[in-house]
Structures are given as C-alpha cells and as structure tokens.
Amino acid sequence: MPRTRVSQNSGPLRRRPPPRFPVLAVALAGLSVVLGAVGFQQVTAEPTEPITFVVDESLPYGITQESVEAAAEGIGLAYEPFTLHVVGRDLEWEEYSGGETGVADVMLSIADDPEDLDLALPDANRVAFAGEDYGDDYSTAATIRESFVNNRTLGHGPHAVFGAALTAADLRFDGGVRTPLLWAPLAALPMFIAVLVMYRWLGRRRRERARYRDFGEAQLRLARSVLELETLQLRVDVADSLLDDRDSAAAEPRDRLRNDWTRVQDLTWDLARTERDLVAEIDRTVTPLKARTPEQLESDLRGFAADTLDLRRRTDALAQAAEVRSGHAGSRSVLDRLALPLLQSVDEVLAHRGRFPAEARALEGHRARLLAVAQEVAAGVGPSQAVVDRWNAVEQEIRSTAARMSRHVASPKTMPNAANARTLDEAVDARARARVAAATAGETDSFAELRSALGLGHGHRLGPLQATERVLELIGRHEASERAAPPTPGRESTLAARYGLAAVLVPLLIALGAGLLAASQIEDSHIQYGRELTGDRPLAGLKVYGDPGRLAGPVEPWDHEPQTQESSLDLDYIREQMDRSAASQEDAALLPVDLDLTVALLPAAEYIDHVPDPEYDHRINIEYWDLLEAQQRIKQDVAAEYPEVLDPATGDVALGQAILPVWVLEDGSYAFSYALTGEVSAGVSSRMGAYYFNGTEPTVYGRGDLADASIGWWVAYDLKDLGRAMEYNHLTVDNVSPAAVFWAVGVSVWTGLMTVLMLVAAALEAGRRRQGTAAVRQELAGLREDLDGLALGLDLSRLDLVAVLGSGSETGGRAEQADQRLYESALVTAWREVMALERLPRREQRGAAWEARVRHVQRLVETLTAQRADVARRADELLHTQRFGA
C-alpha cells in the first residue's frame, strides 16, 4: 500500500518561496534609509569651507587683500574650499582658455574695456578656471563677472569681489543636490518597492501555506479512502450478491455498482501513486531532470486536492448506494437525505397553491407518495430495487407537475430573451445547490454523486429539485417585475470597472500635476518676476544729509499730505506710505530686513556731470564711470557726518545701513540714484545693480507732471523697489534636472497615492469583514435560540403532524410519520452543525467558507420554522373543521 503520510522531517512547508524577496525588501528599505539620510544631509548642509582670496596690489575701489578678507570674514564660506585670485589686468589667453591659473582655482579680472563696460553682456573672458577652458562653462564665468559688475554698480569695492566669490561658490563649488523635491521621492521609492515586494512575498507565503495545507487535507482524505477500501468492497459485494439472488432483472443496477466500484478503486491507487510523487517532490528527493517547475507543482497540487475530493464523494455515494441496493437499515437515512431538500422545496411551492390549484393538488399527492416510500424503507418493507424504482417514478411525476407550473408562471417579463433564459438556468442551479447545501451541511456534490450512483436524476444532477426551484425562481421574478423594473444586467460590473479605472487614472493625473509643479519650481527657483514678496519690516530709521531747503516745494500738494519737502522727510510718514503701498499692490511689500536709511541731498554740479536725455524730458544722463567715482565720494562725505553708515574695515556701506543719493539740480528738481546698501548682490539673476541705467538715466522729480508729490512720497516709492530687489538677492540654482524631478515626484506621488488607496481599501475590507463576521456570529447565536424553541415544541409538532393530520391521510399516516421523521432529522442536522460551528476556534470563525456554513444552517432553520408553522396552521384548521364544520 502506498505511503499516505509525509514524514515529520519533510513537512509540506519545506518548499517555501526562496528568501530572496525578504532580503530584497530589507535591502530596499536600507537603501531608502540611506538615501533619506544622504538627502537630509544634503538639504540641511551648511557651507563650512573657507574661501581663500589672493588680491593683487594697487586695485581701485578700495579693493585690497585686507579689505576683501574683512568683507568675507565669518561669512565667506563654501561647500568646497577654493581660492579666488583677483587681478586688475585683462587675463591672458593661456589663463582663460588654457586654465593656467597658478595656485588659484578661479581667476577674476576687474579690468574694464572703455568700449565695452560689461553692463549688458558680461565678458566671460575675464574669468578663468584652473585646468579648463572658460568656454566649457561659459555661463558660470559670465555670471561670476556679472556679480562683480553689479556690486561695483551699487558702490561696493571689496564686497564686489566677495559677491563674485559667493556666486562662484554656488555655481562652481557646490557639487551637492540640495532640493527636497528630489531627495524625498528618491528616498520614498525604494521603500514603496520594498512594501510591494514584501506584500508579494507574504501573498506567496500565504498561498503556499494554503496550498500545502490543502495538500495535507487531501492526503488525509486519501488515507481514509484507502483504509475504507476493503469495507467498501465488502458492501458492494453484498449488494451485488443480493441483487443477483433477488431479481434477475437487476442487471443494470448491478453493473452500475461494479463500474462505480472499479472507478473508485482505480482512482484510489492512481492518487496513491500521485501522492508518492508529490511527496518526493516536496521532500526534494527527485532528480533535477524529473523535478517539476513551480507552476507544474502548483497545478499538480491543486489537481490532487480536487481528485481526492472527487474520490471522497464517489466513495461516500457508492457506500450509500450499496446500502440502498442491499436493503440494509442504513438505506433509510440515505433516502431521507435525498428526500429532505426536495420536500422542503415542494413545501415552498405549495405555499403558492393559489396560482395553480390543480397542479398543487397533484403535487401534494406526489409528496405524500414519496414520504410513504420513505416510511416503507424505514419499516423494512419491500425489496431494494423496487424502492428505487418507485422513488424514481414519484420523482418523475414531481418533475412533470413542476414543469407545468413553470409554464403557467413563465411570461415575457420573466423570460424576455435567450440571455435571460441562460441567467434563469444559472439562478435555478444556484438555488438548488444552496437548498441541498442547507439540508446536507454543504455536501452538495456528494448528494449529486449519490443520485448518480442510484441511477436517479433524469438528465439533471439534482433531479426534480431543479424543477421545483425553477417554479420558485419564476414566481420570484414575476413578483419582482410587478414591484419594479429588474436591474440592468452587468450594471454593477460596469460601475465597478469605472471605479477601478478612476482609482488608477485619478492618482495618475494628480501625480503628473505634482511632477509638473515640482519641475516648474525647480525651473522657477531663480525667476526674476512673479515671486511672492514676504518683507514685513518697516523702515528702521531715517536720517537726512544735506539741506532740504534747496528742493523745490510741491506745486500743488495733495490733501492731507506734507506741504513742504522738509516735513515729508519724516520717518512716520514714509512708513505710512510704505504700508499703504504694500496693502494695495500685490507686487509690493515692506523691507525684508531692518534698515536705517540716510537720504543724501547732493548738489549735482559738485558730484557729477549730467546732460538732459535726448528722448525723455524727465530724465538726465550720467556717465557710468562718473557715477562710480561719485559713489565713492558720497560714502566718504556722508560718513564724515554719520560714521556708522560705513564699515571701517572695508570702506563699504555697513550691513543694515543704506544711503539714498538724491541729485539736486539747479532749479530745485531732483533725481534718485542707486541706493547704496550693505547688501551684496550675489546669486543667480540678482536684481540688485543689474539695471545699471536706473543709476545712469534717473528720472527727475519736482517739476512738470511730477511736481505735486513730495520727496518723502518718492522715497517711500523707491524703498518699495529696493525691498523687492533685496528679496530677489542671493538666489541659488538647484543642481538637478527638472525632468528628473518630474519623473521622481510623479512616480512617487502616484505610487504613494496607490499605496494609500491600497491601505484604505484593505482597512475598509478588513473592517467590512470584521463587521460581517460579528454579524454572522450574532446570527449563529440567534440560530441556537431558534433551535431551542423548535426543540421545545417537538412534542407538539409530533402531535399536530402524526396524530392530527396523519389520522385522516390517504397513506394511513405513513407519509406524516416520514414527514415528522425528516423534520426531526433535519433538526438534528442543524443542531449538530451549529454546535460544530460554535466549537471551532475563534481564529477559524471567519472567512467566506465559515459564513457560508452559517448561511446554510440559517436557511435550514428558517425552512424548519416555516414548516413547523405550516403544520400547526393545518392542524388548527383541521381541528376547527372537525369541531365546527366547514
């Protein structure tokens, strides 16, 4: 006999999925942590490496080794150390094209070409990188030179060199990527993939365990079949000999018994050999050439489990058929098992006897004869084959009567087309199987096998039960069509498909939008226009250098405005005007830092040479070099009266201070020059000093159309522009491709949303299942109470059905006795099933299979309750008729 157990050392769980998935998941999670740590370090890193300056002697604008080092002290830091060499001459070809910069990493020439001031297009030839041609990084070289020119235009000297060094540090000596828009997705992606990998691995483990658990159960079923094989053979031999002795016309049932026995025997030994091969495969004792692929093994395991189930059904059906054929006492329970679901279905059909009275009376007679046959078998009356033949004949009558009923109920509303006819057949089959499952504790297939072994069925696996269930289904559809229109077929599946498509497309669209937004933020991180200004600091202090009396007064001052120029140069008034401007204009704000302003009223003739603008009446033109010389004089003159405005170490305006030069013309009109501040123009596209013509082509106020506003009003207006320029200063470039950010953010957002949706769906499903399980447990507790009530009324049921209704029946009470016996048998079946369900461990009291078993018992109890109520009603009607007449 083949082996039927798997050895303890080679259990079915040995063949597990390879551990590469957990290892991969852990590796991906570790990669995510590493990327997160690196990204956090990159994003939060601060420059710590000093910038070394080498400054040639005799440079203009106060640029010396000492002054430049003083300007950079404590703040001249970069992510990578480098040396900047500042020279006052033009660079040689070998320097800017060949990269021969000596010990310096960068060379900066502050020389100028009188014919080309580098104002509109900075000259990249004046910046050299060690070991490289300036053309290899033309944009960086031009931007470094532009930073120097912008700061020089603002009146800076040493700070102009320092500003160029800061720009070089940002563009040239910062190899890191410091935007969280890239690092956050990069760190999240491996973690998401790790979650998916673990989810897949856990799913595989769960499927593997379920598969091998099913294999173990299949082994037990096979072992039981092998152990019972000799007993089954004895039963079949006895039935065969009895059939042979009793009736020479029993050739067909005898052949069916022998053929069924041969199939069961052959299937048992075939499965035993298959089990041996599968155990060897699981134990990994087969040669590699004969080893199955994982897909083949999975398919063979599923096939083995299905075949053992089929063997179990065939074995049980053959054993019960042999009992019936031999006429043993066990045949009573076999026929009771066949009769119970059919009689319950017939009772439900008879509840609608008003629809078809003639057929209902005939069906009642069929029911009584079927019960009488069952009772004769219970009393040991009649030969076995005769019982089967009579049973078969009654079933044919029930089927024919039910077919006539179906024709009465069928209508265009219930069966409008072929498609609906197909759904009707499917619904009838489902109803019949559910009926059998409720009456037999789920053994639907064994029920069909038993009927086949006995030669019953008449072309249908479940026999006349399908005919009666068709009547009930048609009645239900007819009543539903009268209440409301039936739902459109496939509508729920269409809605589910739409929701599923939306669950994928909506996160995809959101992810694409997030990717585009992130990429645009990368591209626009140094934009010149459109930024939201955040300055919220009012002007900290105000000083006036020079004589306001030389200014022409407002010609027609506005109401509630200062009436003189001197009174308009008031700190509170200027603050008030700045507040109004910030509140009324979207592109205006207060200052981003605290600033003390010195308004320098300067006689233009003493500082600059100027001429009227040939194109605009309200402008004057100033030579650029003349402006630079004037700025140096202004700083010295203002510092003589207000020494705090200058940094003594550098000679430039101190941080937190500002000088606003005002050119006073001979007629008292005035023009504003660049505000000289301690702010250094640095970074990409800084607006400070970029528009040189604001200083060389200033607008003249105090005359013509511009004579009504006071100088204080125009100072507030100029400070608005200064605040905007200061906010656009020190802008940096994220060294990352916008396309890379788009894909990283897009994929991360999509996967993140899908993960959230998956988790939400899992949580909702788990909650739904938990609620469903709790509800089913409550239903199970209610079923026990219902069974208690039915058991307490068992004596009354016997009295009503056997004593009252059986006293005047056509079968002499035999049908009623069988009916009561079937009722009690079904009650015991339901009671045992409820107890079995309650005794299951709590962890097994969940899932679709457990809920289905509870539903089967619930339907059986409902049927028994309805049957008990019908018997009580019929008994009361009979007693009332006997007592008082019809």
Stockholm file with secondary structure:
# STOCKHOLM 1.0

chainA/1-886         MPRTRVSQNSGPLRRRPPPRFPVLAVALAGLSVVLGAVGFQQVTAEPTEPITFVVDESLPYGITQESVEAAAEGIGLAYEPFTLHVVGRDLEWEEYSGGETGVADVMLSIADDPEDLDLALPDANRVAFAGEDYGDDYSTAATIRESFVNNRTLGHGPHAVFGAALTAADLRFDGGVRTPLLWAPLAALPMFIAVLVMYRWLGRRRRERARYRDFGEAQLRLARSVLELETLQLRVDVADSLLDDRDSAAAEPRDRLRNDWTRVQDLTWDLARTERDLVAEIDRTVTPLKARTPEQLESDLRGFAADTLDLRRRTDALAQAAEVRSGHAGSRSVLDRLALPLLQSVDEVLAHRGRFPAEARALEGHRARLLAVAQEVAAGVGPSQAVVDRWNAVEQEIRSTAARMSRHVASPKTMPNAANARTLDEAVDARARARVAAATAGETDSFAELRSALGLGHGHRLGPLQATERVLELIGRHEASERAAPPTPGRESTLAARYGLAAVLVPLLIALGAGLLAASQIEDSHIQYGRELTGDRPLAGLKVYGDPGRLAGPVEPWDHEPQTQESSLDLDYIREQMDRSAASQEDAALLPVDLDLTVALLPAAEYIDHVPDPEYDHRINIEYWDLLEAQQRIKQDVAAEYPEVLDPATGDVALGQAILPVWVLEDGSYAFSYALTGEVSAGVSSRMGAYYFNGTEPTVYGRGDLADASIGWWVAYDLKDLGRAMEYNHLTVDNVSPAAVFWAVGVSVWTGLMTVLMLVAAALEAGRRRQGTAAVRQELAGLREDLDGLALGLDLSRLDLVAVLGSGSETGGRAEQADQRLYESALVTAWREVMALERLPRREQRGAAWEARVRHVQRLVETLTAQRADVARRADELLHTQRFGA
#=GR chainA/1-886 SS CCCCSCCGGGCTTSSCCCTHHHHHHHHHHHHHHHHHHHHHHHHHCCCCEEEEEEECSSCSTTCCHHHHHHHHTTTCEESSCEEEEEESSCCCHHHHTTCCCTTCSEEEECCCBTTBCSSSSCCGGGEEETTSCGGGGHHHHHHHHHHHHHHHHTTCSHHHHHHHHHHHHHHTSCCSCCCHHHHHHHHHHHHHHHHHHHHHHHHHHHHHHHHHHHHHHHHHHHHHHHHTHHHHHHHHHHHHHHHHHHCTTCHHHHHHHHHHHHHHHHHHHHHHHHHHHHHHHHHTCSCTTTCCCHHHHHHHHHHHHHHHHHHHHHHHHHHHHHHHHHTCTTHHHHHHHHHHHHHHHHHHHHTTTTTCHHHHHHHHHHHHHHHHHHHHHHTTCSCHHHHHHHHHHHHHHHHHHHHHHHHHHCCTTTCCSHHHHHHHHHHHHHHHHHHHHHHHTTCHHHHHHHHHHTTCSTTSTTTHHHHHHHHHHHHHHHHHHHHSCCCCTTHHHHHHHHHHHHHHHHHHHHHHHHHHHHHHHHHTTTCSSCCCCCCCBCCCEEEEESCGGGSCCCSSCCTTSCSSHHHHSCHHHHHHHHHHHHHHCTTCCCBSSCCEEEEEEEEHHHHCCEEECSSCTTBEEECHHHHHHHHHHHHHHHHHHCGGGBCTTTSSBCTTEEEEEEEECTTSCEEECCCEESCCCCBTTCCTTTCTHHHHSCBEESSGGGSSSCHHHHHHHHHHHHHHHHHTTTBCCCCSCHHHHHHHHHHHHHHHHHHHHHHHHHHHHHHHHHHHHHHHHHHHHHHHHHHHHHHHTHHHHHIIIIIIIGGGCTTTTHHHHHHHHHHHHHHHHHHHHHHHHHHSCGGGSCSHHHHHHHHHHHHHHHHHHHHHHHHHHHHHHHHHHHHHCC
#=GC SS_cons         CCCCSCCGGGCTTSSCCCTHHHHHHHHHHHHHHHHHHHHHHHHHCCCCEEEEEEECSSCSTTCCHHHHHHHHTTTCEESSCEEEEEESSCCCHHHHTTCCCTTCSEEEECCCBTTBCSSSSCCGGGEEETTSCGGGGHHHHHHHHHHHHHHHHTTCSHHHHHHHHHHHHHHTSCCSCCCHHHHHHHHHHHHHHHHHHHHHHHHHHHHHHHHHHHHHHHHHHHHHHHHTHHHHHHHHHHHHHHHHHHCTTCHHHHHHHHHHHHHHHHHHHHHHHHHHHHHHHHHTCSCTTTCCCHHHHHHHHHHHHHHHHHHHHHHHHHHHHHHHHHTCTTHHHHHHHHHHHHHHHHHHHHTTTTTCHHHHHHHHHHHHHHHHHHHHHHTTCSCHHHHHHHHHHHHHHHHHHHHHHHHHHCCTTTCCSHHHHHHHHHHHHHHHHHHHHHHHTTCHHHHHHHHHHTTCSTTSTTTHHHHHHHHHHHHHHHHHHHHSCCCCTTHHHHHHHHHHHHHHHHHHHHHHHHHHHHHHHHHTTTCSSCCCCCCCBCCCEEEEESCGGGSCCCSSCCTTSCSSHHHHSCHHHHHHHHHHHHHHCTTCCCBSSCCEEEEEEEEHHHHCCEEECSSCTTBEEECHHHHHHHHHHHHHHHHHHCGGGBCTTTSSBCTTEEEEEEEECTTSCEEECCCEESCCCCBTTCCTTTCTHHHHSCBEESSGGGSSSCHHHHHHHHHHHHHHHHHTTTBCCCCSCHHHHHHHHHHHHHHHHHHHHHHHHHHHHHHHHHHHHHHHHHHHHHHHHHHHHHHHTHHHHHIIIIIIIGGGCTTTTHHHHHHHHHHHHHHHHHHHHHHHHHHSCGGGSCSHHHHHHHHHHHHHHHHHHHHHHHHHHHHHHHHHHHHHCC
//
